[in-house]
Amino acid sequence: MANFPGDHATRDLARLSQVVTRWREYDRGGHFAALQAPEVLTADIREFFRSLPGRP
């Protein structure tokens, strides 16, 4: 999960699922990270998919 400043919903959802295999904290962005820090969010999503087994 990517956690951006001011977005408290992410941490609460993670506590509910109790299965967090990846956690990243970012110093900029927010609840609307796609609008506030799109390059940070895009890099996080790409890093996640590259880490999956079977990726070349």
WOPE-V576745 format. One record per helix or strand. SS is the DSSP state (H for helix, E for strand). FROM is the first residue (numbers start at 0). TO is the last residue. If there is no record, write none. Layout:
BEGIN
<<SS | FROM | TO> <SS | FROM | TO>>
END
This chain:
BEGIN
<<E | 1 | 2> <H | 7 | 16> <E | 23 | 24> <H | 32 | 35> <H | 37 | 49>>
END
